[in-house]
Amino acid sequence: MTETLRRYPAPSTLTSPGLTLRERWRRARLSLAGRLRTAVFRLALRHPVGWRWLAGRHHPVFDRIAAANARAVCALAALDVPAYRAFLRARPDGARVRRRLDEFPETDKENYVVPHDAARRCWGGRLPARGVVVDESAGSSGRPFNWPRGERELRAVHHDIAGYTSLVFPMRRPFVINAYSMGAWATGTTTGAAMSRIAVVKNTGPDLGKIIDTLHEFGPDFDYLVTAYPPFLKHLRDRLDADGFPWSSYRISASCGGEGMTEALRSYLEERFARVRSAYGASDLTIGIGAETAFTVWLRRRMWTDSGFRAAVLGAREQRLPMVFQYNPLATYLETNERRELLCTVTSLDVLQPRLRYNVGDEAVLLPYRRILDLVRDDPQCRAECRAAVAGERMTLPVLLLFGRRDSTVSYLGANLYPQDVEYGLYAGNPYAAEISRFRLALAEDAGLETRPVVHLELRRPLAGPVRDALAGACRDGVRRHLAAVSRDFAQSLTEDPTAGELRVELHEPGTGPFAGEQKIKNVYLLGG
């Protein structure tokens, strides 16, 4: 959803009641320095060539500069953003000056976004009247959250997307088919606007018929890039195969996001697409936090096939395979807390509502690029593979290893599925609810490489076959009905692709399957959590 509002003033141009003369002077210095840094960075990224140049020459000293920038933004917001000022003053140590980044507390939806309205979270405490786009995302139980973005902020996002795309997807005659949803999410409209800087763009949304017609209409003389959620790319490949599409005559690549992707699915897609790359973002922050490169794809596949290498990168006890991205800390400074939750500070003052050590709820590990080079140095074969992967794009940015949500949600077709919503669908109006002991939510990829939500149910007692079937059917219908009612994102997916509602319900006897051997007081709602 979009609304048009007024261009916003720069920090420090508005008066802030309650500031001492010393605080006003400090705010003026921080604002001037911040605007200067932002202007230099904006100038460097004005053209995709500048983005590529910086991405290939990242040095550890830039990480220290990025940390200093993040601290300066937090310090300025403490003086110029009313919500953040109130947030800090409400803490026991609120009045003191914080000189290190880790002295600023974490923010998130519950402790910062919910208590303070949109205007108070803006620089100067004012929500402008023009020149701003408001993106909407759905949270728990369908509660909408609104994220205003200013003209300069959106322009910076467009530069990032265009720079990354031109580096990772070199195209002579670029034609982007934007198959992201044009409805509930910001990703579709933002991607379309960004790609128009470097390519011909057609915003089809997730409509297979329109995409196929577009490919036939414009023919094989273009280099096509399809942007979509991972499951939709599989639908597109299967549909084109069934229609006898002449893949060999076309040059088609794919860029995806919104949820994780297995290497099995990537391999399947790359039997037809020239390459498939994923990106990481969040409506709370920005859609361009990190992105895959040839180097990160090699790194993830090496961890997938080499358990010893995975242990060297992640630790001997870690069996999960994360998504792997590279990111620019000068734009989005990332940290992790003691629970390995990802914290993000957007360092540009072009951002209308500053994101300040914001905890989006994802579990992650951060590693310097040089750390990976150190790990492969003593293995000639691994070193040669790494060197070959880096050779084309030559990005030396740090590495983000992302495990996904820590708040017991799963991301599916861009929507967050919450356990409490699944629970409501299982029990509300279900005549067999008394037979359910507990449940687990997961995403599973079947033999056809289709990723679907799976609800695992532990039964209280063994049931006869007909009763089991009736219970599974009632739970499946109830969960699907409730998700469609409370989640705008899930409902939008159903209107665009009815197969999105094909969730599975698997029944397990007491103490078997994913519930075997557990003696936990508190339920765990996410499989593997």
C-alpha positions in Angstrom: 0.0 0.0 0.0 1.3 3.4 -0.8 0.6 6.9 0.4 2.1 10.2 -0.8 3.6 12.5 1.8 5.8 15.7 1.9 9.6 15.7 1.5 11.2 15.6 5.0 13.7 18.0 6.6 17.2 16.9 7.5 18.0 16.2 11.1 18.8 19.2 13.3 16.8 21.7 11.2 13.9 21.3 13.7 13.8 22.6 17.2 13.7 20.0 19.9 12.2 21.1 23.2 14.0 20.0 26.3 17.5 20.1 24.9 20.2 22.0 26.7 22.5 24.4 24.8 25.3 21.8 25.0 23.0 19.1 23.6 21.9 21.4 20.8 25.6 22.1 19.9 26.3 18.4 20.0 23.3 17.7 17.8 24.4 20.3 15.3 27.9 18.7 15.0 26.6 15.2 14.7 24.0 16.3 12.1 26.6 18.1 10.0 29.0 15.2 10.1 26.3 12.7 9.3 24.9 14.6 6.4 28.4 14.9 5.0 29.0 11.2 5.3 25.7 10.4 3.7 26.3 12.9 0.8 29.7 11.3 0.1 28.3 7.8 0.1 25.3 8.8 -2.0 27.7 10.3 -4.6 29.8 7.2 -4.7 26.8 5.0 -5.3 25.1 7.3 -7.8 26.0 4.9 -10.7 26.2 1.1 -10.6 29.8 1.4 -11.5 30.5 3.1 -8.2 28.7 0.4 -6.3 30.7 -2.3 -8.0 33.9 -0.5 -7.4 33.3 -0.2 -3.6 32.0 -3.8 -3.3 35.3 -5.1 -4.8 37.6 -3.0 -2.6 36.1 -3.5 0.9 38.9 -3.3 3.5 38.7 -4.1 7.3 39.2 -0.4 8.0 35.8 0.2 6.4 34.2 -2.0 9.2 35.6 0.3 11.8 34.3 3.3 9.9 30.9 1.7 9.6 30.8 1.0 13.4 31.7 4.6 14.1 28.9 5.7 11.7 26.4 3.5 13.4 27.3 4.9 16.8 27.0 8.5 15.5 23.6 7.8 14.0 22.4 6.4 17.4 23.9 9.4 19.2 22.2 11.9 16.8 18.8 10.0 17.1 19.0 10.3 20.9 18.9 14.0 20.4 16.7 14.5 17.4 14.2 11.6 17.3 11.5 12.1 20.0 10.6 8.4 20.2 14.2 7.2 20.6 15.0 10.0 23.1 12.0 8.8 25.2 13.0 5.2 24.8 16.5 5.9 26.2 15.3 8.2 29.0 12.9 5.5 30.2 15.9 3.2 31.0 17.6 3.4 34.4 20.8 4.8 32.7 18.8 7.0 30.3 20.4 10.3 31.1 24.0 9.4 30.5 26.0 10.0 27.3 26.7 6.7 25.5 30.1 6.6 23.9 30.2 3.0 22.5 27.7 1.4 20.1 27.0 -1.5 22.4 25.9 1.0 25.1 22.8 1.8 23.1 20.0 -0.7 23.8 18.4 -2.9 21.2 15.2 -1.9 19.6 12.4 -4.0 18.1 8.8 -4.0 17.3 7.5 -4.6 20.8 9.8 -2.2 22.8 10.1 0.6 20.3 7.7 0.5 17.3 4.5 -0.4 19.1 4.8 2.2 21.9 5.7 5.1 19.7 3.7 6.4 16.7 5.1 6.9 13.2 5.7 10.6 13.5 7.7 10.4 16.7 10.0 7.8 15.2 10.9 10.2 12.4 13.8 12.7 12.4 12.6 15.8 14.2 9.4 14.1 15.2 7.5 15.0 12.1 5.9 12.8 9.4 6.1 14.9 6.2 3.1 15.5 4.0 4.5 14.6 0.6 7.2 12.6 -1.1 7.1 9.5 1.1 5.9 6.0 0.3 4.3 3.9 3.2 5.0 0.2 3.0 2.9 -2.2 5.0 3.8 -5.6 6.5 1.6 -7.9 8.5 2.8 -9.1 11.9 1.4 -11.5 14.5 -2.3 -12.2 14.1 -2.5 -10.0 11.1 -1.7 -6.7 12.8 -0.4 -4.3 10.1 2.8 -2.4 10.6 3.5 0.7 8.5 7.0 1.8 7.4 7.3 5.3 5.8 10.2 5.7 3.4 11.3 9.0 1.9 12.4 9.9 -1.6 16.1 9.8 -0.9 15.8 6.6 1.1 14.1 4.9 -1.8 16.6 6.3 -4.2 19.4 4.7 -2.2 17.7 1.4 -2.2 17.2 1.6 -5.9 20.9 2.3 -6.4 21.9 -0.7 -4.2 19.6 -3.1 -6.2 20.7 -1.7 -9.5 24.4 -1.9 -8.6 24.1 -5.5 -7.3 22.1 -6.7 -10.3 24.4 -5.2 -12.8 27.4 -7.0 -11.1 25.8 -10.4 -10.5 23.6 -10.6 -13.6 25.7 -9.0 -16.5 23.2 -8.5 -19.3 23.7 -7.0 -22.8 20.0 -6.3 -23.4 18.4 -6.5 -19.9 14.7 -7.2 -19.6 13.4 -7.8 -16.1 10.1 -9.7 -15.5 9.1 -8.7 -12.0 7.0 -11.6 -10.7 6.9 -10.5 -7.0 3.4 -9.7 -5.6 2.2 -6.3 -6.5 -0.2 -6.4 -3.5 0.6 -6.6 0.2 4.4 -6.2 0.1 6.9 -3.5 -0.7 9.2 -5.9 -2.5 7.3 -5.9 -5.8 6.9 -2.2 -6.3 10.4 -1.4 -5.0 12.1 -4.0 -7.2 10.2 -2.8 -10.3 11.2 0.9 -9.7 14.9 -0.1 -9.0 15.2 -2.3 -12.0 13.9 0.4 -14.3 17.2 2.2 -13.8 19.1 -0.5 -15.7 16.6 -2.5 -17.7 13.3 -2.8 -19.5 10.8 -3.9 -16.8 7.5 -5.6 -16.9 5.6 -6.0 -13.6 3.6 -9.1 -14.2 3.2 -10.2 -10.6 3.1 -14.0 -10.0 1.1 -14.7 -13.1 2.4 -17.6 -15.2 0.3 -16.8 -18.2 1.5 -13.2 -18.4 5.1 -14.2 -18.0 4.9 -16.8 -20.8 3.2 -14.4 -23.1 5.9 -11.8 -22.4 8.7 -14.2 -23.2 7.0 -15.1 -26.5 6.1 -11.6 -27.4 9.6 -10.1 -26.9 11.5 -13.1 -28.1 15.0 -14.5 -27.4 17.0 -11.3 -28.2 16.8 -10.0 -24.6 18.7 -11.1 -21.5 15.8 -11.9 -19.1 15.9 -11.7 -15.3 12.8 -13.1 -13.5 12.4 -11.8 -9.9 10.1 -13.9 -7.7 9.8 -16.0 -4.6 11.6 -19.4 -4.8 8.5 -21.6 -5.1 7.1 -19.6 -7.9 10.4 -20.0 -9.9 9.8 -23.8 -9.8 6.2 -23.4 -10.9 7.5 -21.3 -13.8 10.2 -23.8 -14.8 7.7 -26.7 -14.7 5.0 -24.8 -16.7 7.5 -23.8 -19.4 8.8 -27.4 -19.6 5.3 -28.7 -20.0 4.6 -26.2 -22.8 7.8 -27.3 -24.6 9.4 -23.8 -24.2 12.7 -23.5 -26.2 15.0 -22.8 -23.2 18.1 -23.1 -25.3 17.1 -20.2 -27.5 16.7 -17.8 -24.5 19.0 -16.3 -21.9 17.0 -16.3 -18.6 18.3 -15.8 -15.0 16.4 -15.5 -11.8 16.6 -13.4 -8.6 14.6 -14.4 -5.6 13.9 -13.5 -2.0 11.2 -13.5 0.8 12.2 -16.9 2.1 15.1 -19.4 2.2 16.0 -21.7 -0.7 17.6 -25.1 -0.6 20.5 -26.0 -2.8 18.5 -28.9 -4.2 16.0 -26.4 -5.5 18.7 -24.1 -6.8 20.3 -27.0 -8.7 16.9 -27.9 -10.2 16.2 -24.4 -11.3 19.7 -23.9 -12.8 19.1 -26.8 -15.1 17.1 -24.2 -17.1 18.0 -20.8 -15.7 21.5 -19.5 -16.4 21.9 -18.6 -12.7 19.7 -18.2 -9.6 20.6 -15.8 -6.8 18.7 -14.9 -3.6 18.6 -11.7 -1.6 17.8 -10.9 2.1 15.8 -8.0 3.4 12.9 -7.2 5.8 10.1 -4.7 5.6 11.1 -3.4 9.1 14.5 -2.4 7.6 15.1 -2.5 3.9 14.8 -5.1 1.1 18.5 -4.9 0.3 20.4 -5.9 3.4 22.4 -8.7 1.8 22.6 -10.7 -1.4 24.1 -13.9 -2.8 27.1 -13.9 -5.0 29.1 -16.6 -6.8 31.4 -16.7 -3.7 28.5 -17.2 -1.2 26.9 -19.9 -3.4 30.2 -21.7 -3.5 30.6 -21.3 0.3 27.1 -22.6 1.1 27.5 -25.6 -1.3 30.8 -26.4 0.2 29.3 -26.5 3.7 26.5 -28.6 2.3 28.8 -31.3 1.0 31.7 -31.0 3.4 30.8 -31.5 7.1 34.4 -30.7 8.2 34.4 -27.4 6.4 30.9 -26.6 7.9 32.3 -27.3 11.4 35.3 -25.0 10.7 33.0 -22.2 9.7 30.0 -22.6 12.1 31.3 -24.9 14.9 31.2 -28.6 15.4 27.7 -28.7 17.0 26.0 -26.8 14.2 24.2 -29.1 11.8 21.9 -26.5 10.0 22.8 -25.1 6.7 22.2 -21.3 6.7 21.6 -19.0 3.8 24.8 -17.1 3.0 25.0 -13.5 1.8 27.4 -10.6 1.5 26.4 -7.2 2.8 27.8 -3.7 2.9 28.3 -2.5 6.5 28.7 1.1 5.3 25.0 1.0 4.4 23.6 -1.4 7.0 25.8 -2.1 9.9 25.1 -5.5 11.4 25.9 -7.1 14.8 24.7 -10.1 16.7 23.8 -10.3 20.4 24.5 -13.1 22.9 21.6 -15.1 21.4 23.0 -14.7 17.9 20.0 -12.5 16.9 20.8 -10.0 14.1 20.9 -6.3 15.0 20.8 -3.8 12.2 21.6 0.0 12.2 20.9 1.7 8.9 23.7 4.4 8.8 22.3 6.8 6.2 20.5 9.9 7.3 18.4 9.6 4.2 16.3 7.1 6.2 13.1 8.9 7.4 12.7 6.6 10.4 16.2 5.6 11.6 16.7 1.9 12.4 18.9 1.8 15.5 20.3 -1.6 16.6 17.0 -3.0 15.4 16.4 -6.7 16.2 14.4 -8.2 13.4 14.3 -11.6 15.1 16.6 -13.5 12.8 19.4 -15.8 14.0 22.7 -15.2 12.2 26.5 -15.4 12.3 28.7 -12.7 10.8 32.2 -13.4 9.4 34.8 -11.2 7.7 35.5 -12.1 4.1 39.2 -12.7 5.1 38.1 -15.3 7.6 36.9 -17.6 4.8 40.1 -17.0 2.9 42.0 -18.1 6.1 40.0 -21.3 6.4 40.7 -22.4 2.8 44.4 -21.5 2.7 45.7 -24.9 3.7 43.5 -26.9 1.4 44.7 -26.6 -2.2 41.5 -27.8 -3.8 39.2 -25.7 -1.6 41.5 -22.7 -2.2 41.3 -23.1 -5.9 37.5 -23.5 -5.8 37.2 -20.3 -3.7 39.5 -18.4 -6.0 37.5 -19.4 -9.0 34.2 -18.4 -7.3 35.6 -15.0 -6.4 37.2 -14.3 -9.8 34.2 -13.0 -11.7 32.5 -10.6 -9.3 35.4 -9.9 -6.9 33.2 -8.8 -4.0 35.2 -8.6 -0.8 32.3 -7.6 1.5 31.7 -9.4 4.8 29.6 -12.5 5.1 26.2 -12.9 6.7 25.2 -16.5 7.5 21.4 -16.5 8.2 19.5 -19.3 9.9 16.1 -17.6 9.9 13.6 -16.5 12.5 14.2 -17.0 16.2 10.6 -16.1 17.2 9.1 -19.5 16.1 7.8 -18.2 12.7 8.5 -19.6 9.3 8.6 -17.4 6.1 6.4 -18.7 3.3 5.9 -16.9 0.0 6.9 -13.6 1.7 4.4 -14.1 4.6 5.4 -14.9 8.2 3.4 -17.8 9.6 3.0 -17.5 13.4 2.4 -20.5 15.7 -0.4 -18.8 17.6 -2.3 -18.4 14.3 -1.7 -22.1 13.5 -2.9 -23.0 17.0 -6.1 -21.0 16.6 -6.8 -22.7 13.3 -6.2 -26.1 15.0 -8.6 -25.6 17.9 -11.3 -23.1 16.9 -14.5 -25.0 16.0 -12.6 -28.3 15.6 -14.6 -31.3 17.0 -11.4 -33.3 17.2 -9.4 -30.7 19.1 -9.3 -32.8 22.2 -7.3 -35.4 20.4 -4.4 -33.0 19.9 -1.5 -33.0 22.4 0.8 -30.4 20.8 2.0 -29.3 17.4 5.1 -28.2 15.5 5.3 -25.9 12.5 7.9 -26.5 9.7 8.6 -26.0 6.0 9.4 -29.1 4.0 10.5 -29.7 0.5 9.0 -32.8 -1.2 10.5 -34.9 -3.9 9.1 -32.5 -6.5 11.0 -29.7 -4.8 7.8 -28.0 -3.8 8.2 -26.2 -0.4 5.0 -26.2 1.7 4.1 -25.5 5.4 3.8 -28.7 7.4 1.9 -28.9 10.7 3.1 -31.9 12.8 0.5 -33.0 15.4 1.2 -35.3 18.4 -2.0 -37.2 19.2 -3.0 -37.8 22.8 -3.9 -41.5 22.0 -3.9 -43.8 19.1 -6.9 -43.3 16.7 -8.6 -45.4 14.2 -8.0 -44.7 10.5 -11.3 -42.8 9.7 -10.9 -40.6 12.8 -7.3 -39.8 11.9 -8.3 -38.8 8.4 -11.2 -36.6 9.7 -8.9 -35.0 12.3 -6.2 -34.2 9.7 -8.8 -32.7 7.3 -10.4 -30.6 10.0 -7.0 -29.2 11.1 -5.9 -28.5 7.6 -9.0 -26.6 6.7 -9.1 -24.7 10.0 -5.5 -23.6 9.8 -5.8 -22.5 6.1 -9.0 -20.7 6.8 -7.6 -18.8 9.9 -4.4 -17.9 8.2 -6.3 -16.4 5.2 -8.4 -14.4 7.7 -5.7 -12.9 9.8 -2.7 -12.7 7.5 -3.1 -10.3 4.6 0.1 -11.7 3.1 -1.1 -15.3 3.1 -4.5 -14.2 1.8 -2.8 -12.3 -1.1 -0.8 -15.5 -1.9 -4.0 -17.5 -2.2 -5.6 -15.1 -4.6 -2.5 -15.1 -6.8 -1.7 -18.8 -6.5 -4.4 -21.1 -5.1 -1.8 -23.9 -4.6 -0.2 -21.7 -1.9 -2.8 -23.1 0.5 -1.7 -26.7 0.1 -0.3 -27.2 3.6 0.3 -30.6 5.0 -0.8 -32.1 8.3 1.1 -35.0 9.6 -0.1 -37.1 12.6 2.2 -38.8 15.1 1.5 -41.3 17.9 2.3 -40.0 21.4 6.0 -39.6 21.9 7.0 -40.4 18.3 8.3 -38.5 15.3 9.5 -35.0 16.1 8.1 -35.4 19.6 10.2 -38.5 20.5 12.1 -38.4 23.8 11.1 -34.9 24.8 10.4 -33.9 28.4 10.0 -30.2 28.0 7.8 -27.9 30.3 7.4 -25.3 27.6 6.3 -26.3 24.1 8.6 -25.7 21.1 6.5 -24.7 18.1 9.1 -24.7 15.4 10.6 -27.9 14.1 14.3 -27.8 14.8 13.8 -24.9 17.4 
